[in-house]
Amino acid sequence: MKYEYDVIIVGGGPAGTMTALYAASKGVNVLLIDKKRDIGYPVRCAEGVGEAGLKEFFNPDPRWVLSEIDSFRLIPPDLNEVIIKNKEFGYILNRRIFDYMIAEKAAEKGAEILTGTYVNSLITENGSVKGVRAEFFGKRFSIQSKIVIGADGVESRVGRWGGLKTNLPLRDIETCAQITIVSRKIDEHCCDLYFGKEIAPGGYAWVFPRGKNCANVGLGISGQYARQKSPLSYLNKFVEKNFPDSSVLTRIAGGVPCARPMKKIVADGLMLVGDAAHQANPITGGGIVNAMKAGRIAGNVAADAIIEGDISRRRLKEYEIKWNDAVGDLNRRSYNIKKVIHGLTDKSFNKLAEVFSEIPPDRITLREIFIKALQNHPALIIDAMKIFK
Amino acid sequence: MVYINNDLCDFCGVCVSVCLPNVIELKESSITILDGCNDCKLCLYVCPYEAVKENEIRV
C-alpha cells in the first residue's frame, strides 16, 4: 500500500467496487478501503435485482444467482393476493459472492483493496478534500488523494465530514430486519410482498427465495413509525404467523435511504455514491443496480477529472448531471409517489387488490397497479407513467 | 441520555444515518456515542433491534 493515490474510495459494496472498477480501467491509481474484514459480508440486503439493470453490467452467473424470478405475489391485509407474471422480472443474488466478484474485477484492473481499515476523518486543505485518516489494526496513518469517494452506505459519515448533508429525517429511512430461513413453503421463482399497517407500516414485508426451500424474509418500516414498535417486533410476529417452524440461518438488521435525491453529491475533491448519496429507489428500496450505475458514472468522471487536473466541484458536477439524467430524475418522481403509497390505508390496499385479483397474472403490469393506486392524485400518474414505461 | 447496548446491536448504522450532530462512531463490531450528543433520541426511535436505550435517571 502507498500513502498517495489518485482516488480513495471508502466502502466496498456495489457502489464502491463499481467506482473502483471504472476508475481503475481508465488508468488512475485507486485505493478501495472497507472497514469490514470481508468484502460482501455481512449482507444487509434482500438481494433482489431487476433483470434489465443487472444485464447492463453482467451476464447472470450461476455462481452468484440463487433464484430466477418470474412472478410477484402482492398480498394486501385481507390476503386477497394479486399475482403478476413476467418471464423477465429479475434475480435473487448471493451478495457475498457477487460483491466479491466485482471487487476481484476492480483489483484485476489495478485497484488496490484494503479491508479491515476504518476511516476516522478526511484531510482537507483550503476547503478541498485531500485524503483520509484511517486506522488498520490499531495503527493510524494518513493517505493523500486527489479525490475521495464516499461509498460508505446509509451510515455515511464521509459526506458529512465533507460538508454534504447526508443525515436522514425519520420519514426517509426504512429501518429493516431480516432473517434467512429454510422452509418448504418457499416458491423458488416467486417473490412475495406483504402490505398493511399491522405488518409493515410505511413499508412492506418480503419473502425473496434463495433457491429451493430457502428465503430472505424481512421487512422495512418507515422511521416515523419505528418509535412505536421496532422492525424486529414486527418481523417476529410476521414469522410466527407465516413460517412458525422454519430454521433460521442468518439474522441481520439494516437501513435503506428512501429519500428525495440529494441536491449536492459532490464537493471539491469529494464525491458520494450509492446509499451514501441516497440513490436507492425510494419506493422499493432497491439499491444494487442504482449503485452500480452511479459507480460507473462516478468512476469515469473521477478518472477524467484527474487526468485533466481539475477536481473542483465545478468539474465533478458532471457526475451529478449524468446521475440525474440516468436515474436521479426518476427517483425524484418515485419519491413523490412513495409519499402517497406510504399513506395508503389497509382499506385502500384491499380495494386495489380486489380490482386486480380478477385479471390473469400475465396481463397485469406494475404500471397499471401504480396508476390505479394514484387515481386520487392525478398529477402523480404522469410520474408513474414515466417510471414504468 | 441514550446509550447503546453492544450485546443487542447489529452494527447496522441506521442510528448513524439519523444522528444530526454526527457523533455515533461505528466500526466493524463496535459502536460508541461520542461527546456532543444532544439527546434527541432519533437513534433510539429507529434502531431495528431496540439496542439503543435510555439511561434511567435516579433521584
Contacts between the chains, C-beta under 8 A, distances in Angstrom:
chain1	res1	chain2	res2	distance
A	35	B	27	6.0
A	35	B	28	5.3
A	36	B	28	5.2
A	37	B	28	6.6
A	44	B	12	6.1
A	116	B	28	7.3
A	118	B	27	5.2
A	118	B	28	7.4
A	153	B	13	6.2
A	154	B	13	5.8
A	154	B	14	6.8
A	154	B	16	7.9
A	154	B	17	4.7
A	155	B	12	7.8
A	155	B	13	2.8
A	155	B	14	7.4
A	155	B	16	3.7
A	155	B	17	5.3
A	155	B	26	5.8
A	156	B	17	7.5
A	157	B	16	6.9
A	157	B	22	6.3
A	160	B	22	5.0
A	161	B	22	8.0
A	166	B	17	7.7
A	167	B	17	6.5
A	167	B	18	6.3
A	167	B	19	6.5
A	167	B	20	5.7
A	167	B	22	7.1
A	168	B	17	5.0
A	168	B	18	5.6
A	169	B	18	7.6
A	170	B	18	6.5
A	170	B	42	6.5
A	170	B	45	6.6
A	170	B	46	6.5
A	173	B	14	6.5
A	173	B	17	5.8
A	173	B	18	6.2
A	173	B	46	6.2
A	175	B	14	5.2
A	175	B	46	4.8
A	175	B	47	7.4
A	175	B	48	5.0
A	176	B	48	6.2
A	177	B	48	4.7
A	177	B	49	7.1
A	223	B	18	6.8
A	223	B	45	6.8
A	223	B	46	4.7
A	226	B	45	5.6
A	226	B	46	5.1
A	226	B	47	7.8
A	226	B	48	7.8
A	227	B	45	4.2
A	230	B	47	6.8
A	230	B	48	6.1
A	230	B	49	6.9
A	230	B	50	4.9
A	231	B	48	4.4
A	232	B	48	5.8
A	232	B	49	5.3
A	232	B	50	6.5
A	233	B	50	7.9
A	251	B	10	7.7
A	252	B	10	6.5
A	252	B	12	7.5
A	253	B	10	4.1
A	253	B	12	4.3
A	253	B	14	7.2
A	253	B	48	3.8
A	253	B	49	5.3
A	254	B	10	8.0
A	254	B	12	4.7
A	254	B	13	7.6
A	254	B	14	6.9
A	254	B	48	7.3
A	255	B	12	6.4
A	255	B	13	6.6
A	255	B	14	3.5
A	255	B	17	5.6
A	255	B	46	7.3
A	255	B	48	7.6
A	257	B	17	7.0
